[in-house]
Each structure stands twice: as C-alpha cells, then as structure tokens.
Amino acid sequence: MSGMNQVLEIDETNLTARVQPGVVTGELHAQLEARGLFYPPDPASAESSTVGGNVAENAGGLRAVKYGVTRDYVLALETVLATGKVIHTGRATMKNVTGYDLTRLLVGSEGTLGIFTEITLKLIPLPPVVGAVLFLFETAEAAAETTVALGRAGLMPRACEFMDKASLDAVAAYTHASLGAEAGAVLLVEVDGSAAAVAGELEIAKEVGAANGAFEDRTASDAEARDELWSVRRSISPALSTLSPGRVNEDVCLPRSELARYLARTRELAEEAGVPVANFGHMGDGNLHVNVLVPAEADEAAMEGVERLVTNLLESAVAMGGTLSGEHGIGTTKQPYLGLEIPPAEMALMRAVKKVFDPAGILNPGKIFPDD
Ligand SMILES: Cc1cc2nc3c(=O)[nH]c(=O)nc-3n(C[C@H](O)[C@H](O)[C@H](O)COP(=O)(O)OP(=O)(O)OC[C@H]3O[C@@H](n4cnc5c(N)ncnc54)[C@H](O)[C@@H]3O)c2cc1C
C-alpha cells in the first residue's frame, strides 16, 4: 500500500482528514500541525509506520493516556473485501449509530477482514502549549504508584512513559545519552493545554512525584529539551534489539492499580527463569512492554525456558485482570496464547466473523487465530 500515500483532503471546518493508507503517520502529524490541527495517535514508530498499518493494528502510542487510540479517531473507511467488492463504512460525522458499527470492527482487524484504501480521520485543535517533566525513582514500583497517584490528583497527562533500570542501561549503551544513570526507574510525564494549565499541572505533577518517591524531577525548559527526552524514549526499541537481537517484546496492558504488583512479579519470574527482562511502556495506559532479553547463545533448552517465562508473564497479566496485547495485536507470535484470554464461545464468534468477511481465508491467512 506504500504507493497510496496521499493526504486527499484536510477539512478545517469539520475537523476531518481523508487520507490514503500509505501516508506515514509522522508526515500526517507535520502537515496537520502546520495548520494548527492535531491527530493525537502517536505510536513510537510514527516516523516509519503508516496510517493504514495503524488502523489495521488499532495502534496506541505515547498520547493514548489522554487522547485514546487510533480507533477513537477513525470516522469512516473505504475497504476492499476478499471478494473484490468495495465497501464504505461510517460517515464523516461526529456521531453515528446507524446499524452495527462495522468501522470499529474493521479497525484492529490486522488485515484479516479487508484492505483499507481510504481512511477518514477525526481531528482536534492543536493544544497550544506542551510541558514535560522527568521523574527519577529508586524503584519501578514507585513509578507505578506515582502513575496511579497522578490520576487520583485529577491529572490527565498526555503522556506518562515508564523505563526501568534495564531499559535505561540499554539506551545509555546505545545512544551514550542517559536519562538518569543513577535511577532505578524513570517516568516521563507530558501535559498540554493553555500556558496557565500546563504550568499548574506541572506543579501538581511534581508534588505528586515527590510524595510518591521521586528523588529528583527535571523539567524540560523548552521544545528542544523536550525533544531530547523523547528521542531517548524512542530509542529504547532499537537499543534493546541491539542488546538482544532475539528479544521477545510483549505488550501486556493491566488495570493501573495492578502495575506495581505486576512489575514485582516480572522480576520474580525472570529470576526464576534466569533470563533478564527489561520493562518499559505507556504506563499511564497500564501498558507495559515486557522484553525478555534472550541471550545470543541460547540453545534449545534455554529457548524452552524463554517460552515458559513468556507463558508465565502472559498468564500473570491475564490473572491480574489484564490483556495479552494493549496495542501491537496478536499476529502470529501471540497466537498460541490467545486462548489464555478469549473463551471458546467468543473465539467461535470471532472465527465466524472472519468467515463472513473472508470465506476463502485469503486475507492474512494464519494471523490471529491458532490452528484448530
Ligand atoms: C520501534 C517501534 C515502536 C513501536 N511503537 C508502537 C507504539 O508506541 N504503539 C503501537 O501501537 N505500536 C507500536 N509499534 C508497532 C507498529 O509500529 C504499529 O503496530 C503500526 O501501527 C504498524 O504500522 P505499519 O505501517 O508499520 O504496518 P505494517 O507493519 O506494514 O502492517 C501491520 C499489519 O497491518 C496490515 N495492514 C497494513 N496496511 C493495511 C491496510 N491498508 N489495510 C488492511 N491491513 C493493513 C498488514 O497486513 C499487517 O498485518 C512500534 C513498532 C516499532 C518497530
């Protein structure tokens, strides 16, 4: 779809954009922001991933904690079905409850129900001011408690990103830039709105951080300082891949109240398995990317241990009321674990939906559903 890369229309009156699926998300952001408009979904891959891919995966990203995920911004879709028939679902209206919501069903379908050829997105006005503060903690649990406390204090940051010690060390080795070498964990909190609201919210955030164990806070004084913080955050994935090319990147999402308990559990499980784990993610959403750092020299027996560890990590997340995947989807790698969360009756319904859209099974065969 990379050839279909045109922004077809930006409607400043109705606050919508009509785009082809191959538009790179970061390029769409730039075009809109130049006009004072905002499309909030911002996966950390925004400079390379496309709107079509984001819609297919219902991508989340850095700003989901305040603004929601891709699905919340898709108003209408043009989709080519497996039969070749072209359907148009949804309308470019703010509300629509006419019939079943096929648009929301198609978003996040991982290319298994149809191919999107045109996407109509909802936009909002660009918030005028953004501010960021980085908190340094001794423990990952203190960062989790702070995340919960920010919500209790009535704050809705637009981003609330977590990195543990292992992630910080990997980034420091990869970029030679450190966010806090002396910290056991950091939380990067960003707020937006009017200048007065941003200043006020940053003050409240700092009080909450200090009350929950932050031993230091560093406010980004300008856009350049903020970009520097974010460039470190965005380099975690390549940094961890360099450290462990075979890493297994999980994507669990938990009720926020369970984050501290889950982080402690990941450490216990990693120690039992003798395999290092790095945790980072969109903590404000309860979304943790648990990275199992598979050693380069792992033999067959070691890989069995890795598989057991992954299963235990996913089972623990589900047992704590969480989900297997917050934003990356199931694809092929999480397929064997789908049954941990989806009961047989729901699975049968999902398979039946797939059959209706794609009777011959030609759209992304082998994705999402495990073999019978
Ligand atoms: C460094 C890094 C950071 C990331 N950070 C995030 C993050 O913060 N949040 C997040 O949610 N994800 C993140 N991801 C995952 C990934 O970037 C997203 O899932 C993204 O939405 C995929 O978009 P893409 O254009 O790369 O799609 P692709 O990888 O090309 O495709 C993804 C799937 O969508 C299907 N598809 C693509 N286009 C269409 C279409 N037009 N119609 C139907 N199906 C289609 C494909 O068949 C495939 O199954 C990250 C990935 C990387 C590598």
Ligand as a Chemical Component Dictionary entry (heavy atoms), coordinates in Angstrom:
data_LIG
# 
_chem_comp.id                   LIG 
_chem_comp.type                 NON-POLYMER 
_chem_comp.pdbx_formal_charge   0 
_chem_comp.three_letter_code    LIG 
# 
loop_
_chem_comp_atom.comp_id 
_chem_comp_atom.atom_id 
_chem_comp_atom.alt_atom_id 
_chem_comp_atom.type_symbol 
_chem_comp_atom.charge 
_chem_comp_atom.model_Cartn_x 
_chem_comp_atom.model_Cartn_y 
_chem_comp_atom.model_Cartn_z 
_chem_comp_atom.pdbx_ordinal 
LIG C1  C1  C 0 10.284 0.963  17.160 1  
LIG C2  C2  C 0 8.829  0.625  17.162 2  
LIG C3  C3  C 0 7.990  1.296  18.047 3  
LIG C4  C4  C 0 6.611  0.999  18.055 4  
LIG N1  N1  N 0 5.814  1.676  18.917 5  
LIG C5  C5  C 0 4.491  1.442  18.915 6  
LIG C6  C6  C 0 3.630  2.169  19.789 7  
LIG O1  O1  O 0 4.077  3.032  20.570 8  
LIG N2  N2  N 0 2.313  1.903  19.731 9  
LIG C7  C7  C 0 1.787  0.964  18.868 10 
LIG O2  O2  O 0 0.575  0.763  18.873 11 
LIG N3  N3  N 0 2.577  0.244  18.063 12 
LIG C8  C8  C 0 3.913  0.469  18.046 13 
LIG N4  N4  N 0 4.726  -0.248 17.210 14 
LIG C9  C9  C 0 4.161  -1.303 16.358 15 
LIG C10 C10 C 0 3.836  -0.833 14.902 16 
LIG O3  O3  O 0 4.605  0.239  14.530 17 
LIG C11 C11 C 0 2.404  -0.451 14.809 18 
LIG O4  O4  O 0 1.614  -1.599 15.019 19 
LIG C12 C12 C 0 1.985  0.166  13.458 20 
LIG O5  O5  O 0 0.629  0.516  13.605 21 
LIG C13 C13 C 0 2.158  -0.706 12.256 22 
LIG O6  O6  O 0 2.045  0.128  11.109 23 
LIG P1  P1  P 0 2.845  -0.224 9.770  24 
LIG O7  O7  O 0 2.500  0.819  8.766  25 
LIG O8  O8  O 0 4.278  -0.420 10.110 26 
LIG O9  O9  O 0 2.130  -1.569 9.392  27 
LIG P2  P2  P 0 2.723  -2.931 8.826  28 
LIG O10 O10 O 0 3.696  -3.497 9.809  29 
LIG O11 O11 O 0 3.106  -2.743 7.419  30 
LIG O12 O12 O 0 1.385  -3.810 8.867  31 
LIG C14 C14 C 0 0.809  -4.215 10.085 32 
LIG C15 C15 C 0 -0.379 -5.115 9.779  33 
LIG O13 O13 O 0 -1.413 -4.330 9.221  34 
LIG C16 C16 C 0 -1.823 -4.867 7.971  35 
LIG N5  N5  N 0 -2.087 -3.715 7.090  36 
LIG C17 C17 C 0 -1.220 -2.728 6.730  37 
LIG N6  N6  N 0 -1.830 -1.848 5.917  38 
LIG C18 C18 C 0 -3.124 -2.272 5.765  39 
LIG C19 C19 C 0 -4.254 -1.786 5.024  40 
LIG N7  N7  N 0 -4.176 -0.699 4.271  41 
LIG N8  N8  N 0 -5.406 -2.486 5.104  42 
LIG C20 C20 C 0 -5.504 -3.607 5.861  43 
LIG N9  N9  N 0 -4.463 -4.121 6.552  44 
LIG C21 C21 C 0 -3.283 -3.459 6.514  45 
LIG C22 C22 C 0 -0.646 -5.701 7.483  46 
LIG O14 O14 O 0 -1.083 -6.764 6.636  47 
LIG C23 C23 C 0 -0.088 -6.229 8.788  48 
LIG O15 O15 O 0 -0.795 -7.380 9.204  49 
LIG C24 C24 C 0 6.092  0.024  17.186 50 
LIG C25 C25 C 0 6.947  -0.653 16.287 51 
LIG C26 C26 C 0 8.298  -0.351 16.279 52 
LIG C27 C27 C 0 9.174  -1.076 15.308 53 
# 
loop_
_chem_comp_bond.comp_id 
_chem_comp_bond.atom_id_1 
_chem_comp_bond.atom_id_2 
_chem_comp_bond.value_order 
_chem_comp_bond.pdbx_ordinal 
LIG C1  C2  SING 1  
LIG C2  C3  SING 2  
LIG C2  C26 DOUB 3  
LIG C3  C4  DOUB 4  
LIG C4  N1  SING 5  
LIG C4  C24 SING 6  
LIG N1  C5  DOUB 7  
LIG C5  C6  SING 8  
LIG C5  C8  SING 9  
LIG C6  O1  DOUB 10 
LIG C6  N2  SING 11 
LIG N2  C7  SING 12 
LIG C7  O2  DOUB 13 
LIG C7  N3  SING 14 
LIG N3  C8  DOUB 15 
LIG C8  N4  SING 16 
LIG N4  C9  SING 17 
LIG N4  C24 SING 18 
LIG C9  C10 SING 19 
LIG C10 O3  SING 20 
LIG C10 C11 SING 21 
LIG C11 O4  SING 22 
LIG C11 C12 SING 23 
LIG C12 O5  SING 24 
LIG C12 C13 SING 25 
LIG C13 O6  SING 26 
LIG O6  P1  SING 27 
LIG P1  O7  DOUB 28 
LIG P1  O8  SING 29 
LIG P1  O9  SING 30 
LIG O9  P2  SING 31 
LIG P2  O10 DOUB 32 
LIG P2  O11 SING 33 
LIG P2  O12 SING 34 
LIG O12 C14 SING 35 
LIG C14 C15 SING 36 
LIG C15 O13 SING 37 
LIG C15 C23 SING 38 
LIG O13 C16 SING 39 
LIG C16 N5  SING 40 
LIG C16 C22 SING 41 
LIG N5  C17 SING 42 
LIG N5  C21 SING 43 
LIG C17 N6  DOUB 44 
LIG N6  C18 SING 45 
LIG C18 C19 SING 46 
LIG C18 C21 DOUB 47 
LIG C19 N7  SING 48 
LIG C19 N8  DOUB 49 
LIG N8  C20 SING 50 
LIG C20 N9  DOUB 51 
LIG N9  C21 SING 52 
LIG C22 O14 SING 53 
LIG C22 C23 SING 54 
LIG C23 O15 SING 55 
LIG C24 C25 DOUB 56 
LIG C25 C26 SING 57 
LIG C26 C27 SING 58 
# 
